[in-house]
Amino acid sequence: MNKSSNWYKLDNAAKIVPSTARGANTRVFRITCELKENIDGEILQRVLDETIEEFPFFNCVLHRGLFWYYLEDSDLKAVVEEEKTPACMPLYYPGRKNLLYRVNYFKKRINLEMFHVLADGTGAFMFFRTLIIRYIQVRHGIDADIKPVDEFSLEEKNVDAFGDFYSKQKGLKQLKEMSSVKAYQLSGEIDDDLLPHLVEGTVSSSKFYEAAKAHNTTVGVMCVAVYIKAVLMGMNRIQKRKHIVVSVPVNLRNFFKSGTARNFFGVISIDYNPAEYDGELETIINFVDKSFKEKLSPESIEKTMNSYSALEHNIGIKVIPLPIKNIGIGFFDKNAKRGITSSMSNLGQIKMPDAVKDYIDRFSAFMTAQSQQITVCSYMDKMVFGEVSPFKTHKVMLNFFRLLTEMGMEVELGTNDYDEEQ
């Protein structure tokens, strides 16, 4: 798209987001940085005004078109406020002209919340890291010439990478396969107001890595395997007849060279049959490891990427008016969710320049979901698991943290609710 244009097509991963944002699943994600001192709101506002100039795509508003939603540049200004409302509240309201991101703070924490049409977690972190670096520089008078963490041009950050790397294939077949599976569904008492309940569990990054190494596997595989065992711990004999399916977002930038700050991810599903469990974590690890290797092969990744582009490139779907598309996408989304037990996204190690890294305590991330979503990220020696669900209790995640404790890790827990009995 030319720089002079004032509107943008949604990238392929974003096309289904407005149609599926409902109830507890506001499709809003949160990235948090906890510093070692209280936040100065005035400085944060100043550096936000500067930082958004490098990411103008994030300052758009969402409109309904005849066939698809689209984004339009706006002159609205994000106002930094002290956090006083629940986390991950809706950012998109049909017919209302408002920004699709917010920045607020509470004590030592800076929060960025964003509607998923703008970016995925990796893209949002490009913006967030720049914001945090500038805040610390101004707050502490650091004169060091710190280069951007992600040295990409404005054009590279704004590009729709799905369009750049799409190859003509029949991708809709994979989408249909995703909606044909019926997985074990988590249950619990849902919040009366469908407010998101957040749990944050922090462990030592080095100790988790050592545990993964002891099992001869990777951190990513270990996370999913331990989670599957945590789900198993809460299932009865009848429930174990259904498979546990964990949806795992994959950063496509690791496979296709792109500096986009917009959405550029795919999803793989780890489908585990409880009947194969013999009581040993090692058995689950071996299965998950094999699944990762198969589904992260170049051929599988390309198929996954093309499945996201299929909606846009299918001629029959293109000409269907948006209101009818919304109904169809909503129907597909509902069926697809029946094929997923939960989702776990690993954003990996967050790296910051030496000049500012000692001012930062930790990063964490959260993504809303109809049932449950876990987002993992690490900074220095703090690995944080952020869970969001509409459930008042957190039985699966407490099982997850108990398993980590049994492995010799200390777990620091935090939550935005007041459950006394889990």
N, C-alpha and C positions, 0 to 999 in steps of 0.2 A: 504494500500500500504506500502511496506517495505521502511524504511528510505533510503536504499541504491539505490532505484530506482531513475532515473533521469527524469521520465516523469509521468504525471498524467492524468487520464481521467477527462473530465469535469463533474461537478456535474449535476444533472438532470435539475435544473433551468437554468444552464449556457448553455446547449446544443443548445438552439435556439438563443442565443444572437448573435453569429457571422453572422448568416444568416439573422438577422433582423436589423442589424446596417446599416442604410442608410439614406441619406439626413440629415434632422435636428435631427433625432433620432440616435445620435452617440452611444447610450447605455453607455454613460459616465456619472458618477455622481460625484458631488463635495461635500466635507465636509470642512467647514471653521471654524477656531477658531480665534476670534478677541481678542487680548490681550490689555493691557492698556498702551502699549509702542511699539515703532517701533521694527521690527524684525531684528536680527543680522543673516545675511545669512550664515556666516561661522560657527556659532554655530549650526544652523539648519542642515547644511550639515553633521556635525560631529555626531549629535544625530540620524540623519536618517541612517547613515552607521551602527550605533550600533543597532538601533531598528529593521532594516530589518533582522538581524541575528536571531531574535526570530520569524519572519514570512517569512521564506525562500520561501514559496509557492507563495508569492506575487512577487517574483523576477523571474518569469517564462516568457517565450515567447510562442506565440500561433502558432501551425502548423496545416495543413490540413492532415488528415489521409485518408485512403481509404473509411471508413464508417463514422467516426466522427472526429471532431477537437480534439486535445489534447494539453496539456501544457508540456513544457520541462524546466527543470532548466537552468538557464543561469548565466554567470559571468558578465553580464552587470551591470553597476552601475548607479543608478538614480542620476542626477546632479540637485541640487537645484538652481533655478534661480529666479530673480525678475520677477514678472508677467508682460508680455508685449503683450500677445496675448489674443484673446477672450476666455471666459470661456468654459469649456466642449468641446473643440475641439477633433477630433478623436484621439484615442490611438492605434487602430488596423488598420494596412494597410496590406492587403493580400500579402504574399510573402516577407514581410519585417521583419527582426528580430529586434524587439524593445520591450521594457518593456511596460506593460499594466497599469502602474500607473505613476503619476508625482506629485512632491511636489514643490510648488512655494510660493512666498510671495509678499505682497504689503503693504507697510506701517506697520500697526499693525496686518495684517491678514496673517495667514498661511493656505494654501489651499492644500488639498489632492484630486486629481482627479483619478478615477479608472474605468477601463473597467469592465462591469458587469459580465464577465466570472469569475473574481477572487473572488468576494464577493458581499454580499448585504450590505445595510447600517449598520446593526448591526455588521457584521464581520469586515467591514472597520473601524468602530469606535473602535474596540479592538486595532487595530494597531495605529490609530490616537491618542487615549488618551495616549497610552504609549509614543508616539513621543512628545506630548505636555508636559507631565509630565517631561520627560528627558530634554527637551529644557529649561523649567523654572528652573529646578534644576541647570543646568549648567550655565544658564544666571545669576542666582542670588546666586549661591554658596550655595544652600540648601543641607545640609548634612544629612537630615532626611532619614531614611531607609524606603522609600515608597514602600509598597507592590504593585504588579501589580493589576490594577483595575479588571482584569479578570484572576483569578489564574488557568489557564489551561495549561497542558503540550503541548509541541510542537506537539506531535502526536494527541492530542485532537483538537488542532486548525486546523490541516491539514485534518481531517477526512471528508469523504463525508457522511454527516448525512442522506441524502436521502437513500443511500444504507443501512445504519444501521437500519432504521426504516420502510423500505418498506415492506408492506404485499401484497401478490398476490391478486390483484383485477383488475377488468376491469375499468381502469381509463380513457381510451380514450373517453368513453361516455361523461364524463364531459367536456372534451376539445371540443367535437363537439357541446355540448349545449352552450358553451361560444361563439362560432362563429355563432350561429343561430339567435341571437338577433340583431335588428337594432335600435340603440340609436340615440338621438339628438347629432349632431356634432357641435362643436364650430367652428367658422369661423372668419376670419379677414385677413388683408393685411399681407402676408407672406414676411419675409425678403428676399431680392433679392439673397443673398448669403447663405440663410438657416442658418444664424448664430443664436445661441440660445440667446434669450432675457430673462434676469433674473430680477425678482422683489423680494425684501426682505422686509417683513413687520414685525415689532417687536411690541409686546404688553406686558402688564404685565401678567406674568403667574398666579399670585394670583387672579387678576381681572377676567381672563378668567375662572379660576376654580370656582370662586364665581358665575359667570354667569351660568356655567353648573350646579352647585349645586342648584341655584335658579330655574332651570328648571327640577330638580330632575333627572339629567342624568350625564353621564361621559364626560370627556374632549374629548375623541375620537369620541363619538357620536355627541357631540356639533359641532366639527370641520366639520364633513361631512354634518350635517343638515344645518348649516349656509351657507356652500358652495352650497348646492342644491338650497337654496333660492336665492343666488347670481346669479346662472345660470338662474333661473326662471325669475328674474328681467329683463333679456335681451332677453327673448323669446316673439315672437308675437303669436297671436291666432293659426295660422296654425302650427307653430313650436311646440306648446304645445300638439300636437297630438302624438308626439314621447316621449318616456320615457327618463328620465335623469338617466344614469347608471354611478355610481362612482365606479371605481376599487380601492380596499383597500388592499394593501399588508399586510400580517400577519406574524409576527415573529414566526416561528414554534418552536424556542427554549423555548417559553413560554408554550409549550404543550408537547414537547419531550425533555428529558434531554440531552443537547448537548452543548459542548464548542467550536464547529467548528467556524472558522473565514471565512469559505467559504459560498456560498449561502445556506440558509436554510429558505426559506419563501414560503408561499402560497398566494393566492389571493382570496378574496371574492368580490362579486359585489353587490352593493346596487342599486336596480332597482326601481326608483320612478316614478309614473305616475302623471304628472302635473294636470290631471283632478281631482285628489283627494285633491288638494291644496285649502284651504279655506281662505287663506290670513294670517294665523297664523303660526308662527315658531313652535309653540308647536305641531301642527299636523305633521310636518315633523320630529321633534325630536322623537315623539312616533313611527313613522314608522321606522326610522333608528334604534332606540333602539331595536325594535322587530326583525328587520333583523339581527342586530349584534348578538343577543342572539341565534337566530336560526342557523346562519351560523358559529358561534364560538362554537357550541356544539362539544363534543369529536368525535361523529360520522361524522359530517360534516368536521371537521379539518382533520381527517384521510383520508377521501375521497379526500380532496383537496391535501394533501401530496402525495397520491398515483397517482393522475392524473399527477403530475410532473414526476413521475417515469415511467409512462406508455410508453413514447417514447423509453426509453432504454430497457425495458423488453418485448416489443412487437417484436416477432420473425420476423414478416414480415418487419417491419421497420428496424430492425438490419441489414439485408443483402442488403438493398438498398444503392448503392454507394453515396458518399457524394454530388456530384454535383446535382444529382436528388433529394436528401433529401433537399438541399438548396432551390430548386424550390418549393417543396411541403410545406416546413416550411414557406417560404415567402408568399405562397398563403394562408395558414392558418392564418398567422399573419395579413395579410391584411383584411381578413374576420373578425377576432376576434376584430380588431380595430373598425370596424363598429358597434360593440356591446358595445362600451365604449364611454362615453362622455368625461370623464377625470379620472385622478388617484390622490388619496390623500394618502400619506404615513406618518404615525406618528411614529417617532423614540423615542418619549417619553422624559423623564427627563434624561439629561446627568449629571452624578455624577462624581466629581473629588475629590481627597484626600484633606484634610484640608490644608496641607502644601502648596498647589499650587493654590487653588481655587480663592483666592482674586486677583491673577494676571490676571485672565481671565474675559473678559467683556461679551462675548456671543459665542454661537455656531450657525451655520446655515448649511443647507443641500439643495442640488439641484439635480434633476435628469432630463436628457433630455427626450423629448417625441416628437412624431409626431405632437401632438396637444398641450396638456398642462398637466403638472404634478406639484403637490404641495407636498412639503415635510415639515413636521412640527417637530420641536424639541425645547426643553426648557432647559435653564440653569439658576439656581438661579431664579430671578424674570423676566427673559427675555424669552418670547416665540416667536419664529421666524417662519414665514411662508415663505418658499422659492418657488417661482414659476418659471418654465422654459417653454418657448414656442417659436415657430418660428415667432409668430405674433408681429408686430411692436407696437401694442397697447395692453392694459391689462384690457379690459372692465369688465370681470367677476371678476378679483381679486380686482379691484377698488370698485365694488359693494360689494364684501366680506368685504373689510376694512371699507366701509361706514356703513355696518351693525354692525360691531364691535364698531365703533364710536358711533352709536346710542344707543348701550348698555352701554355707559359710559367709553369705553376704549380709551386711547390715542394711536395712531398708528404712528410709526416712519417708514418712507418709504425710500428705496434705490433702485437704478436700474443701470444696465450697459448700458442703452440706453438713448436717448435724446428726447423722445417723449414730445412734448409741449402740445398736445391736445389729451386727452383720451376720 
